[in-house]
Amino acid sequence: MCIAVPVKVIEIVNDTEAVGAVKGVRKTVNITLISEVEVGDYVLLHSGCAIQKLNQSAAQETLAAFRDLAQDAGEER
């Protein structure tokens, strides 16, 4: 199974690299697969590569789903 995580772009380093953050964790993001990435955009991060831009609402919904799954997994233990 492949999982992509929404991250918010907090810095553009150059034409091919940005820095994203999720829950305070900073990640290097390869942005060569998508165009016109700007600070404040949300992107789906998979294996270090941004594979799609998301609007803020979709990003927040996805992050909430991950939180719910993590909470449910913790309750099953």
C-alpha positions as CSV (number, residue, x, y, z in Angstrom):
1,M,0.0,0.0,0.0
2,C,1.2,3.5,-0.8
3,I,0.4,6.4,1.4
4,A,0.8,10.1,0.5
5,V,0.7,12.7,3.3
6,P,-0.5,16.3,2.9
7,V,2.3,18.8,3.8
8,K,2.2,22.5,3.8
9,V,5.0,24.2,1.8
10,I,6.8,26.6,4.1
11,E,9.8,27.4,1.9
12,I,10.8,27.2,-1.7
13,V,14.5,26.3,-1.9
14,N,15.0,26.3,-5.7
15,D,13.1,25.1,-8.9
16,T,13.2,21.5,-7.8
17,E,13.1,21.5,-4.0
18,A,10.9,22.9,-1.2
19,V,10.5,22.4,2.5
20,G,7.2,21.2,3.8
21,A,5.8,20.7,7.3
22,V,3.3,18.5,8.9
23,K,2.7,18.5,12.7
24,G,5.8,20.6,13.1
25,V,8.0,18.1,11.3
26,R,10.0,19.6,8.4
27,K,10.5,17.5,5.3
28,T,12.5,18.1,2.1
29,V,10.1,17.9,-0.9
30,N,11.0,17.3,-4.5
31,I,8.7,19.6,-6.5
32,T,9.7,18.6,-10.0
33,L,6.5,16.6,-10.7
34,I,4.1,19.5,-10.2
35,S,4.1,23.1,-11.4
36,E,3.7,26.5,-9.8
37,V,4.3,25.5,-6.2
38,E,4.2,28.4,-3.8
39,V,4.7,28.9,0.0
40,G,1.4,28.1,1.7
41,D,0.3,25.5,-0.8
42,Y,-0.5,22.0,0.4
43,V,0.9,19.1,-1.6
44,L,0.7,15.3,-1.3
45,L,4.1,14.0,-0.3
46,H,5.0,10.4,-1.3
47,S,8.6,9.1,-1.0
48,G,9.9,12.6,-0.8
49,C,8.1,13.8,-4.0
50,A,5.2,16.1,-4.2
51,I,2.7,14.3,-6.5
52,Q,-0.3,16.6,-6.4
53,K,-1.4,20.0,-5.1
54,L,-4.4,20.0,-2.7
55,N,-6.6,22.8,-1.5
56,Q,-6.5,23.5,2.2
57,S,-9.9,21.9,2.9
58,A,-8.9,18.6,1.3
59,A,-5.5,18.6,3.1
60,Q,-7.2,19.2,6.5
61,E,-9.8,16.4,5.8
62,T,-7.0,14.0,4.9
63,L,-4.9,14.9,8.0
64,A,-8.0,14.5,10.2
65,A,-8.6,11.0,8.7
66,F,-5.0,10.1,9.6
67,R,-5.5,11.3,13.2
68,D,-8.7,9.3,13.5
69,L,-7.0,6.2,12.2
70,A,-4.1,6.6,14.6
71,Q,-6.5,7.1,17.5
72,D,-8.5,4.0,16.5
73,A,-5.3,2.0,16.2
74,G,-4.3,3.1,19.7
75,E,-7.6,2.1,21.1
76,E,-7.4,-1.5,19.7
77,R,-4.2,-2.2,21.6
